[in-house]
């Protein structure tokens, strides 16, 4: 995602990129500069969770509720939001002209 070819191919895309700092602490510092010219960047951090906020879990025990919302990640998760700076080019409009040259149609007009 840091190569000029990849960045160029993604310049008209809006992206949500999950950052796995627990795999490599160099991930975010390497990706952000490569996208900064073509995208507005922001970070979103995982927040607190309340398993009691979901009525459809009312039949579950507390243990089951907490287990359902636990992703078992090695550290707090964050995501980078990359909003494109440039709009994609308008698609080319093509006009198709249909010409019917058939004896049954030619004499009907």
GUFI-950350 format. One record per residue: residue in three letters; x, y, z negated of N, C-alpha, C in turn. Coordinates in steps of 0.02 Angstrom, whole numbers, padded with zeros to 5 digits, always signed. Layout:
BEGIN
AlaXYZXYZXYZ ...
This chain:
BEGIN
Unk+00041-00059+00000+00000+00000+00000+00043+00063+00000 Unk+00107+00055-00006+00151+00114-00007+00186+00126+00059 Unk+00178+00081+00106+00211+00091+00171+00174+00145+00211 Unk+00209+00184+00251+00176+00235+00291+00121+00207+00337 Unk+00130+00147+00362+00080+00116+00405+00016+00102+00365 Unk+00024+00075+00305-00035+00060+00263-00070+00125+00243 Unk-00032+00174+00221-00061+00237+00200-00097+00271+00258 Unk-00067+00269+00317-00099+00298+00376-00165+00263+00393 Unk-00166+00197+00386-00226+00159+00401-00282+00173+00351 Unk-00264+00194+00291-00313+00205+00237-00331+00279+00227 Unk-00304+00323+00268-00312+00395+00255-00384+00419+00258 Unk-00428+00384+00291-00499+00404+00294-00542+00362+00248 Unk-00511+00325+00203-00548+00281+00158-00550+00308+00087 Unk-00606+00300+00055-00611+00312-00017-00597+00245-00051 Unk-00558+00246-00104-00538+00183-00135-00541+00187-00211 Unk-00555+00130-00241-00547+00120-00313-00495+00065-00319 Unk-00439+00082-00350-00383+00036-00353-00372+00016-00426 Unk-00379-00048-00440-00367-00072-00507-00292-00077-00519 Unk-00269-00045-00572-00198-00042-00587-00181-00097-00637 Unk-00134-00139-00619-00112-00194-00663-00043-00177-00691 Unk-00042-00129-00737+00021-00110-00769+00054-00168-00806 Unk+00014-00216-00828+00041-00272-00865+00082-00319-00819 Unk+00072-00313-00754+00112-00351-00706+00176-00313-00691 Unk+00169-00248-00678+00228-00206-00663+00213-00134-00684 Unk+00254-00108-00727+00244-00038-00749+00261+00012-00694 Unk+00292-00012-00640+00310+00031-00583+00253+00038-00533 Unk+00199+00001-00542+00145+00001-00493+00115+00070-00482 Unk+00091+00101-00534+00058+00166-00527+00106+00219-00502 Unk+00166+00225-00531+00213+00276-00507+00234+00266-00434 Unk+00228+00206-00408+00247+00195-00338+00188+00209-00290 Unk+00128+00197-00313+00069+00205-00269+00046+00278-00266 Unk+00046+00313-00323+00019+00381-00324+00053+00429-00275 Unk+00119+00432-00273+00151+00479-00227+00137+00463-00153 Unk+00129+00399-00138+00117+00381-00068+00047+00402-00045 Unk-00001+00407-00091-00069+00426-00072-00086+00499-00086 Unk-00043+00534-00121-00060+00602-00143-00072+00651-00086 Unk-00038+00644-00030-00047+00690+00026-00114+00679+00061 Unk-00138+00618+00062-00199+00603+00100-00261+00595+00056 Unk-00252+00592-00010-00308+00579-00055-00304+00623-00118 Unk-00363+00639-00146-00366+00669-00212-00367+00611-00262 Unk-00321+00612-00309-00313+00555-00354-00334+00572-00425 Unk-00366+00524-00457-00383+00531-00527-00381+00461-00559 Unk-00375+00460-00624-00372+00396-00660-00434+00389-00704 Unk-00459+00329-00708-00515+00312-00752-00491+00257-00798 Unk-00506+00266-00862-00483+00218-00913-00542+00178-00940 Unk-00528+00115-00957-00580+00074-00988-00602+00106-01053 Unk-00665+00103-01067-00692+00134-01127-00720+00081-01174 Unk-00747+00105-01230-00776+00058-01278-00838+00024-01249 Unk-00850-00035-01275-00908-00073-01251-00953-00091-01309 Unk-01017-00092-01296-01066-00110-01347-01111-00165-01320 Unk-01100-00227-01339-01141-00281-01312-01213-00278-01337 Unk-01226-00238-01388-01294-00232-01415-01336-00182-01375 Unk-01305-00150-01326-01340-00100-01285-01381-00133-01229 Unk-01375-00198-01221-01407-00232-01165-01462-00277-01191 Unk-01524-00257-01180-01581-00295-01207-01583-00367-01180 Unk-01558-00378-01120-01561-00445-01092-01514-00494-01129 Unk-01473-00468-01174-01429-00511-01215-01457-00523-01285 Unk-01517-00498-01298-01546-00503-01365-01552-00575-01389 Unk-01560-00622-01345-01567-00692-01365-01500-00725-01382 Unk-01445-00689-01370-01377-00716-01382-01355-00701-01454 Unk-01310-00743-01479-01279-00729-01544-01229-00672-01535 Unk-01208-00641-01590-01157-00588-01585-01094-00614-01551 Unk-01073-00674-01570-01013-00703-01540-01021-00708-01464 Unk-01078-00733-01441-01090-00740-01370-01090-00672-01335 Unk-01120-00622-01366-01122-00555-01337-01052-00528-01327 Unk-01010-00533-01379-00942-00507-01373-00902-00547-01322 Unk-00913-00611-01320-00878-00653-01271-00898-00634-01200 Unk-00960-00617-01189-00983-00598-01122-00952-00533-01096 Unk-00936-00487-01141-00907-00424-01117-00831-00422-01122 Unk-00802-00475-01149-00729-00478-01155-00699-00502-01089 Unk-00654-00463-01062-00620-00484-01000-00553-00517-01014 Unk-00534-00518-01077-00472-00551-01099-00411-00525-01061 Unk-00408-00460-01051-00351-00429-01017-00295-00418-01068 Unk-00232-00420-01045-00177-00412-01091-00169-00341-01119 Unk-00201-00292-01087-00199-00223-01112-00259-00185-01083 Unk-00268-00123-01107-00325-00083-01082-00318-00072-01007 Unk-00373-00077-00973-00373-00072-00900-00382+00001-00877 Unk-00354+00017-00819-00367+00082-00788-00371+00073-00713 Unk-00403+00121-00682-00414+00120-00610-00394+00188-00581 Unk-00369+00188-00521-00354+00250-00486-00409+00261-00435 Unk-00439+00319-00436-00489+00338-00387-00452+00380-00334 Unk-00456+00358-00272-00423+00393-00217-00478+00416-00168 Unk-00491+00481-00169-00543+00510-00125-00508+00542-00065 Unk-00528+00522-00006-00496+00547+00055-00502+00623+00058 Unk-00449+00655+00083-00449+00727+00093-00480+00745+00160 Unk-00471+00703+00210-00496+00717+00278-00554+00671+00294 Unk-00602+00699+00328-00659+00659+00351-00637+00617+00411 Unk-00665+00558+00418-00648+00518+00477-00673+00553+00540 Unk-00638+00542+00595-00660+00572+00657-00729+00546+00677 Unk-00766+00590+00710-00832+00569+00735-00822+00515+00788 Unk-00864+00465+00787-00858+00414+00840-00874+00444+00907 Unk-00840+00421+00957-00853+00446+01025-00922+00424+01046 Unk-00958+00470+01076-01024+00452+01101-01017+00431+01174 Unk-01048+00378+01189-01045+00351+01257-01116+00352+01285 Unk-01122+00379+01344-01187+00379+01378-01187+00322+01428 Unk-01240+00284+01423-01246+00228+01469-01303+00245+01517 Unk-01288+00240+01580-01339+00253+01631-01358+00186+01662 Unk-01421+00171+01659-01445+00108+01686-01475+00122+01755 Unk-01448+00090+01805-01473+00098+01873-01503+00032+01895 Unk-01567+00035+01911-01600-00027+01934-01608-00022+02009 Unk-01577-00068+02042-01580-00070+02114-01609-00137+02134 Unk-01674-00141+02127-01708-00203+02143-01769-00186+02185 Unk-01783-00224+02236-01840-00207+02282-01907-00198+02245 Unk-01918-00235+02193-01983-00228+02158-01988-00163+02120 Unk-01933-00133+02102-01933-00070+02064-01923-00011+02110 Unk-01884-00019+02163-01866+00036+02208-01927+00069+02240 Unk-01977+00031+02259-02035+00060+02293-02091+00080+02246 Unk-02080+00074+02180-02135+00089+02134-02136+00161+02111 Unk-02087+00202+02129-02083+00269+02103-02104+00318+02152 
